[in-house]
């Protein structure tokens, strides 16, 4: 029952109890009951002094309770006595009644004359009925209130306890600069109105899942110190047509009351998809909700102090009317963090964790290429859970390595047992990837090799690019394809037969080769884009999609892709034959140790044997010393340049 309903019903309940109390008090006050013995009762019967008698057995059924009135009693006076529960008592009373005509005797088979019994039979049913009616009406009132709230906005106002600022958001330097204008506007809108500037009504944050779009929107509200309304796009859409539109209206009504404020709509593609698409047409409720959203964004003025920030990872499915100027007229792409940004993100999530001395966040950031902010937080959390599971006091590199493998490939399948032949095949397969990656300059660097099953894979070879770049050359793409094919080549070369273990490698290699032909123009077909990089998810568009090339060109595309794959396969064959000793060396090391790190692989290539732990530590120390020397040299050069600039300015 809601508070409002309680307030309405509670006075009536109190009044009912007051009436009942007054009734019982009035009946009890002023009555006088005299306790007499049964012999005294008989004497009064003999003297014909008894006027009225009521006889009833007590609740236990052991005696008769006799109440009545004597002729000399007052109107509010009565007597009370008890008699044995027997036939003699009844016969005696019947004898007196037959002899005395003025004597009235009432018999009862149950204790009906008691006050409690009269209350239970006469008052309690009415009380229960009144309570039932009150409960029924209160339920009706509460259900009416809920039905009235059905079309209200589900936007939640963030409390000050959960306030987030830019200090809590690591990296995203350019994105913060783009959003700084919104913060300045929310703090001091007059500065913009003087110049006649129109601040964007809506900002669309576009990026992969986990890149920090929601956190960035919360930080904007925290920096501007304004109310922050949070709602998901799916909260607008309901089964009943018109409910979503009413929720949009109610959301903007609340926002206008607390302006300046910020509204954040997460996953806006749930309600903002393009209208009238799909095989069966559009979704009526979603389209009406979108129409109302578009109307509301046009409805409030230029400087009313309401800014909408929306987030999506599918901007290609949004309605064009939603992205036109005057609505979501600014798009900010929140991309995956680079190496320095990943290091900053790791520092934020490492504040409440204890690490061993050998853990360097910079090295972890270098290994986690392609990780989003959420992935990095999950990595450190998995490492912390593993540390607790192993009863350790601090997180070490062993836990971080295991957590990395769990995030990428899943937990290790220790119960899955290889046969000896399968184990050798997997070892040579992964060693084949490593050999091609080591010998080709354009291929990715080998970071780790393992033959421990994880997820659906029997083993995996972690290969990362040497540098994080925006562009890739044709040579680098071809070398990557060779690296993916190295595992199958090693199987065929060593065992004379092939297995199903290279299916995922073929998928990745074929995808790169096809993109080279149809998108990048890196084939004999010339610099022509024959296929789009991404296609729309709407079935209504794809079902009758027109082809950008003829069947003859499709055949030529297949030929070019096959040509690239076969050429790189032959290059991998040549490399494996020329470096059979290195292949055997890495495969035998894998069979002995099952997992090899980058440092161990480099030591194995140089010294033709696996290193001891002391030797690896010494090499790491020397590498750190060289890095420190390089950093000191660069800092000295920078300081010299700055000194020269300052002297020139002074002159």
ZIRA-V440286 format. One record per residue. RES is the residue in three letters. PSI is psi in whole degrees, -180 to 180 (* if undefined). Layout:
[[RES PSI] [RES PSI]]
//
This chain:
[[UNK 132] [UNK 167] [UNK -40] [UNK -41] [UNK -41] [UNK -42] [UNK -36] [UNK -39] [UNK -30] [UNK -37] [UNK -37] [UNK -39] [UNK -44] [UNK -42] [UNK -40] [UNK -44] [UNK -34] [UNK -42] [UNK -44] [UNK -42] [UNK -42] [UNK -40] [UNK -47] [UNK -36] [UNK -41] [UNK -33] [UNK -29] [UNK -36] [UNK 137] [UNK -4] [UNK 142] [UNK 125] [UNK 125] [UNK 125] [UNK 122] [UNK 163] [UNK 166] [UNK -33] [UNK -39] [UNK -38] [UNK -41] [UNK -37] [UNK -41] [UNK -32] [UNK -41] [UNK -35] [UNK -2] [UNK 38] [UNK -2] [UNK 131] [UNK -39] [UNK 141] [UNK 136] [UNK 123] [UNK 130] [UNK 141] [UNK 149] [UNK 177] [UNK -29] [UNK -19] [UNK 33] [UNK -29] [UNK 168] [UNK 134] [UNK 122] [UNK 121] [UNK 155] [UNK -162] [UNK 135] [UNK 161] [UNK -27] [UNK 7] [UNK 156] [UNK 175] [UNK -29] [UNK 18] [UNK 145] [UNK 171] [UNK 166] [UNK 134] [UNK 172] [UNK 155] [UNK 156] [UNK 144] [UNK 88] [UNK 169] [UNK -26] [UNK -39] [UNK -43] [UNK -41] [UNK -38] [UNK -45] [UNK -37] [UNK -34] [UNK -47] [UNK -36] [UNK -36] [UNK -29] [UNK -32] [UNK 115] [UNK -29] [UNK -13] [UNK 127] [UNK 122] [UNK 124] [UNK 128] [UNK 149] [UNK 140] [UNK -9] [UNK 165] [UNK 66] [UNK -15] [UNK -10] [UNK 154] [UNK -39] [UNK -41] [UNK -41] [UNK -35] [UNK -44] [UNK -35] [UNK -33] [UNK -33] [UNK -42] [UNK -42] [UNK -39] [UNK -36] [UNK -44] [UNK -41] [UNK -42] [UNK -42] [UNK -40] [UNK -42] [UNK -41] [UNK -44] [UNK -41] [UNK -46] [UNK -35] [UNK -38] [UNK -40] [UNK -41] [UNK -43] [UNK -38] [UNK -35] [UNK -39] [UNK -40] [UNK -41] [UNK -32] [UNK -30] [UNK 1] [UNK -34] [UNK 10] [UNK 159] [UNK 144] [UNK 16] [UNK 134] [UNK 136] [UNK 122] [UNK 137] [UNK 162] [UNK -20] [UNK -34] [UNK 26] [UNK 135] [UNK 139] [UNK -180] [UNK -19] [UNK -28] [UNK -5] [UNK 107] [UNK 145] [UNK -153] [UNK 49] [UNK -49] [UNK -38] [UNK -39] [UNK -39] [UNK -39] [UNK -35] [UNK -7] [UNK -33] [UNK -40] [UNK -40] [UNK -45] [UNK -39] [UNK -44] [UNK -30] [UNK -46] [UNK 85] [UNK -22] [UNK -31] [UNK -33] [UNK -35] [UNK -30] [UNK -38] [UNK -1] [UNK 22] [UNK 143] [UNK 115] [UNK 146] [UNK 133] [UNK -34] [UNK 142] [UNK 128] [UNK 119] [UNK 120] [UNK 133] [UNK 169] [UNK 158] [UNK 138] [UNK 7] [UNK -7] [UNK 29] [UNK -47] [UNK -42] [UNK -38] [UNK -41] [UNK -41] [UNK -37] [UNK -34] [UNK -46] [UNK -37] [UNK -39] [UNK -39] [UNK -13] [UNK 52] [UNK 161] [UNK 143] [UNK 112] [UNK 126] [UNK 131] [UNK 148] [UNK 151] [UNK -31] [UNK -17] [UNK -18] [UNK -36] [UNK 130] [UNK 174] [UNK -36] [UNK 134] [UNK 133] [UNK -18] [UNK -43] [UNK -41] [UNK -40] [UNK -34] [UNK -36] [UNK -45] [UNK -43] [UNK -35] [UNK -45] [UNK -30] [UNK -44] [UNK -39] [UNK -39] [UNK -31] [UNK -30] [UNK 21] [UNK 147] [UNK 141] [UNK 176] [UNK 130] [UNK 128] [UNK 122] [UNK 110] [UNK 145] [UNK 58] [UNK -16] [UNK -16] [UNK -28] [UNK -18] [UNK 20] [UNK 155] [UNK 138] [UNK 146] [UNK 32] [UNK 162] [UNK 165] [UNK -38] [UNK 18] [UNK -160] [UNK 180] [UNK 113] [UNK -47] [UNK -45] [UNK -39] [UNK -38] [UNK -38] [UNK -42] [UNK -42] [UNK -42] [UNK -38] [UNK -43] [UNK -40] [UNK -42] [UNK -38] [UNK -29] [UNK -21] [UNK -43] [UNK 152] [UNK -179] [UNK -41] [UNK 46] [UNK -7] [UNK 17] [UNK 122] [UNK 134] [UNK 129] [UNK 127] [UNK 155] [UNK 142] [UNK 153] [UNK 11] [UNK 71] [UNK -18] [UNK -17] [UNK -2] [UNK 152] [UNK 137] [UNK -31] [UNK -25] [UNK -23] [UNK 2] [UNK 161] [UNK 139] [UNK -13] [UNK -111] [UNK 77] [UNK 9] [UNK 124] [UNK 130] [UNK 118] [UNK 118] [UNK 98] [UNK 179] [UNK 144] [UNK 150] [UNK -169] [UNK -46] [UNK -38] [UNK -36] [UNK -38] [UNK -42] [UNK -40] [UNK -41] [UNK -37] [UNK -38] [UNK -46] [UNK -9] [UNK 3] [UNK -41] [UNK 20] [UNK 153] [UNK 128] [UNK 155] [UNK 164] [UNK -29] [UNK -2] [UNK 120] [UNK 117] [UNK -29] [UNK -41] [UNK -37] [UNK -41] [UNK -34] [UNK -31] [UNK -22] [UNK 55] [UNK 133] [UNK 2] [UNK 139] [UNK 176] [UNK -39] [UNK -36] [UNK -40] [UNK -41] [UNK -40] [UNK -36] [UNK -50] [UNK -34] [UNK -42] [UNK -39] [UNK -40] [UNK -40] [UNK -41] [UNK -36] [UNK -43] [UNK -40] [UNK -32] [UNK 7] [UNK 44] [UNK 159] [UNK -18] [UNK 154] [UNK 127] [UNK 177] [UNK -28] [UNK -43] [UNK -38] [UNK -41] [UNK -44] [UNK -40] [UNK -38] [UNK -46] [UNK -38] [UNK -39] [UNK -41] [UNK -50] [UNK -11] [UNK 174] [UNK 154] [UNK 138] [UNK 80] [UNK -25] [UNK -16] [UNK 120] [UNK 129] [UNK 151] [UNK 163] [UNK -39] [UNK -44] [UNK -40] [UNK -40] [UNK -38] [UNK -46] [UNK -40] [UNK -45] [UNK -32] [UNK -51] [UNK -35] [UNK -34] [UNK -43] [UNK -45] [UNK -42] [UNK -47] [UNK -40] [UNK -34] [UNK -40] [UNK -22] [UNK 130] [UNK -36] [UNK -12] [UNK 163] [UNK 155] [UNK 142] [UNK 119] [UNK -33] [UNK 142] [UNK 137] [UNK 148] [UNK 15] [UNK 126] [UNK 137] [UNK 130] [UNK -127] [UNK -5] [UNK 142] [UNK -18] [UNK 170] [UNK 158] [UNK 111] [UNK 112] [UNK 124] [UNK 152] [UNK 149] [UNK -37] [UNK 149] [UNK 112] [UNK 158] [UNK -29] [UNK 153] [UNK 135] [UNK 166] [UNK -39] [UNK -41] [UNK -39] [UNK -41] [UNK -40] [UNK -34] [UNK -42] [UNK -42] [UNK -39] [UNK -41] [UNK -32] [UNK -9] [UNK -33] [UNK -46] [UNK -40] [UNK -42] [UNK -40] [UNK -50] [UNK -38] [UNK -40] [UNK -36] [UNK -9] [UNK 10] [UNK 164] [UNK 159] [UNK -179] [UNK 4] [UNK -14] [UNK 13] [UNK -43] [UNK -34] [UNK -43] [UNK -38] [UNK -46] [UNK -42] [UNK -42] [UNK -36] [UNK -43] [UNK -44] [UNK -41] [UNK -38] [UNK -36] [UNK -37] [UNK -47] [UNK -21] [UNK -42] [UNK -8] [UNK 36] [UNK 54] [UNK -179] [UNK -11] [UNK -15] [UNK 176] [UNK 70] [UNK 133] [UNK 111] [UNK -24] [UNK 148] [UNK 154] [UNK -42] [UNK 145] [UNK 157] [UNK 151] [UNK -11] [UNK 125] [UNK -30] [UNK -28] [UNK -42] [UNK -24] [UNK -41] [UNK 38] [UNK 131] [UNK 138] [UNK 140] [UNK 3] [UNK 159] [UNK 174] [UNK -31] [UNK -42] [UNK -35] [UNK -40] [UNK -41] [UNK -36] [UNK -47] [UNK -39] [UNK -42] [UNK -41] [UNK -45] [UNK -38] [UNK -44] [UNK -46] [UNK -46] [UNK -40] [UNK -47] [UNK -28] [UNK -41] [UNK -36] [UNK -42] [UNK -38] [UNK -45] [UNK -43] [UNK -40] [UNK -40] [UNK -42] [UNK -23] [UNK 44] [UNK -36] [UNK -43] [UNK -36] [UNK -47] [UNK -40] [UNK -47] [UNK -40] [UNK -43] [UNK -38] [UNK -38] [UNK -40] [UNK -32] [UNK -45] [UNK -20] [UNK -27] [UNK 132] [UNK 134] [UNK 174] [UNK -42] [UNK -40] [UNK -38] [UNK -43] [UNK -41] [UNK -38] [UNK -40] [UNK -38] [UNK -48] [UNK -2] [UNK 25] [UNK 162] [UNK 142] [UNK 160] [UNK 167] [UNK -37] [UNK -39] [UNK -38] [UNK -41] [UNK -40] [UNK -41] [UNK -39] [UNK -41] [UNK -42] [UNK -41] [UNK -39] [UNK -39] [UNK -43] [UNK -40] [UNK -41] [UNK -41] [UNK -45] [UNK -43] [UNK -40] [UNK -39] [UNK -45] [UNK -40] [UNK -39] [UNK -43] [UNK -43] [UNK -41] [UNK -39] [UNK -44] [UNK -42] [UNK -38] [UNK -41] [UNK -42] [UNK -42] [UNK -39] [UNK -40] [UNK -43] [UNK -41] [UNK -40] [UNK *]]
//
